[in-house]
Amino acid sequence: MAVNLEYINPFLSSVINVMNEMIDEKPIKSEVKMQKTNFKSEGISTIVGITEGGKGNIIIDMKQETAIKIAEIVNEEEYGKLTDFVFITLAEIGNMIAGNGITVINNKNSKLNLRLTPPSIFAGDDLEIDSPKLSSIGVKFKLSFGEISLNVAFEGVEV
């Protein structure tokens, strides 16, 4: 499966729509890059795998402060630090972004039958994620209180 805008745009739209719905703010695309090497996290990464008709993953990454702020807005609670509620919120947002994007792709090409794995959250300093067989397209989005990055990767794709 070749990555082209047909496979990337649904996820870009999904980030904008989900964040607008959940935190009442429309993220602004600020940077797009192709990536063949390992991914360096800003602090918190939500990873959702792509299976069945294609292999890959979706990574939503941000700084801890941004993750906490998103969870505080969504849950209308003050956390001030990483908690289970922050991780649960990020997992649900990751699931929504990935699910909406995959649904659009599958509706356009039902033969693909792409499926998603449950989201996983990784947090830490100097966190690097390496997927040797995957090449990704990364897009940064600006919010009023931070940035989020979306990386969409498929196996066997030359970027």
N, C-alpha and C positions, 0 to 999 in steps of 0.2 A: 504494500500500500504506500503510495507516494504522498508525502505531506504537501498540501497546497492550501491555498486560502479556504477552500471548501471544508477542510478539516480544522483549520485554525480559527477562522472567524466565529463559528458558533461558541467557542470558549471565550473569546474576547467579548462578544456580546453578553454572554452569560455573566462574566465578572461585573460588567457595568450594570446589568439588570438586577442581579442578586444584591450587590452592594447598595444600589439605589433603594431597593426594597427594604433591606435589613437595617441600614444605618441612615437612610434618607440623604445620601450623598452620592453624586455621580462621579466615579473615578475618571481621571483624565489620562489617556495613554501618553507616556512620555519618552519611552525608549523601546526599540525592538532590536533583538540580536539573535543570530544563529549561533548555536553552541554545540560543539562536538565533545567537549571535555566534561569533567565532573562539575557539578553544580555547587557553588559555595553559598551557604545559607546566611541570611542576615540574623538568624536567631531562632525562628520558629518556622517549620515547614510542615504543611499538610500534603500528604501524598495519597493520590487515588490511582490505582492501577487500571489499565485498559486490557481486557482479555477477549477471548472468543475470536471474532473476525479480524482482529488486529492486536498487536502487542505494544504496550507503551505505558506511559504514566502522565499524570498531571500533577504538577507541584505548585502549590500556592505558598509563597514565602513572604515573611515580613519580620521586622524587629519586634522584640518582646513588647515594647511600649505600644506599638501599633496594635498588636494582638490584644493586649489588655484593653485598650481604648475601644476597639471594635466590640469586644465582649461586654464592656460596660454599657455601650450604647444599645446593643441588641437586647440585653437583659435588664436594662434600666436599674443596674446595681453598680456599686462602687467596689472594685477589687483591689486596685493599687499594686497587685503582684500576680504572678501566675498561679492559677488555681485550677481545680478540676473543671469548674464552670467555663473558664477561658478555653481549655482544651476541647470540651464538649461543644462549645459554640463554634470554634474553628473547624472541628470535624463536620458539623452540620453545614456550615457555609461551604466547605470544600465539597461535600456531597451534593449540595444544591448546584454549585457551579459546574462540577463534572457531569452531573445527571442531566442538567439542561442542555449542555453542549452535546453530549452523546445522543440525547433524544433527537435533536435537530439533525445530526448526521445520519442516524438510523432511519429517520423519516424520509430523508432524501435518497438513501440507499439501503433498503431493508436487507439486502444480501450480505451486508457487512456484519450485521447482528453483533455490534460491539456491546460489551458488558463491562461493568465496573466492579472493582474490589472495594470492600469497606475502607474508609479513610484511615490513615495512620498519621499520628502527629510525632514529629521529632523536634526536640528543643535542645539548644546548647550553644556554647561558644565555639567558634572555629569548626562548625559542622560542615562537612562536605558529603555530598551524595553523588555516588558514581554509578552510572548505569552503562556498562561498557558497550552494549549493542545498540544504544539509543542515541539519536541526535535530536536536539530540541530547538524550539523557537521560544525565546523568552521575551516577555513584554512587561515593562514596568508601568504601573498606574500610580498617579499621585492622588492623595486625599488631603484634606485640610490639615490632618494631624500626622501624616506619615506616608509611606509608600507600601504598595504590595506588588509582588512579582508573580506572574503566571508563566510557567514553563510547560509546554505541551511537547511530548516526545513520542515518537513511534519507532519501532525496530526496523532496521534495514533502510533507513532513509538517508540519502546524501543531502547535506545542507551546505 
